[in-house]
Amino acid sequence: MRGYFGIGVEGVSKEMNIGNLFRSAHAFDASFVFTVRAAYTQRLGKRADTSNSLMHLPFYGFPDIDQMLLPKSCKLVGVELMDDSIEMPSFHHPAQAAYILGPERGELSPEMLARCDHVIKIPTKFCINVGIAGALVMYDRVLSMGRFAPRPVRVGGPITALTPKGHGGPKFRTEAHQYRQPPPKLYNK
C-alpha cells in the first residue's frame, strides 16, 4: 500500500481504549499515533496495548490544536457522527492522512472540525467505542487502498488468487543497447 497514515484522538476519557486504538494502529501498520489536548499515560494504556505499540510507532502528544503539526501534504480526516459527514464506504482515503477521533464521552471540538480537510462517519445508529471506531477506519483504508483479489460474484472466497506483483527485465530504448559489446582493448600485454 502506498502512502502513510497516522491516527489519534482529541481528549481522552478512557486511557485503556486509547491503548487499544494504538495497538490496532500498530497492527494496521500506521506510521504514527498522536493525542491532542489529552493526558495519555502509557502505564494505563498498556493494559490494552499488549503489542507495546509506542515502542514501535512514533507518538506525538500535542498540548493543543495550535501546536498540532502534521507532515506536509498530510490531510487531516475527522471521524465524527454528524449529518453532513461523508459516509465512510463512499470516502476516498487520501494517500497521506492523519485520522482524528473525539473522546468517548464527547465529540471533536469545533476548532478541530474547522482544521479538518474531510470529516467522515461510520454508518452506525449511534457512537461506538473509540478503539473500535479507529480500527474500522483503518480497516476501511487498508481494504480500499490495499492490493487484494477482487471479491467474487457469488458467496465465498476468491476463485482466483491475486497475481504476484513482479518486475520485468530491463527495458532498453534501442536494440543496440541489448547487444552492447565490452570496450575494445587499447593495448596488448
Secondary structure, 3 states (H helix, E strand, C coil): CCCEEEEEEECCCCHHHHHHHHHHHHHCCCCEEEEECCCCCHHHHCCCCCCCHHHCCCEEEECCHHHCCCCCCCEEEEECCCCCCEEHHHCCCCCEEEEEECCCCCCCCHHHHHHCCEEEECCCCCCCCHHHHHHHHHHHHHHHHCCCCCCCCCCCCCCCCCCCCCCCCCCCCCHHHHCCCCCCCCCCC
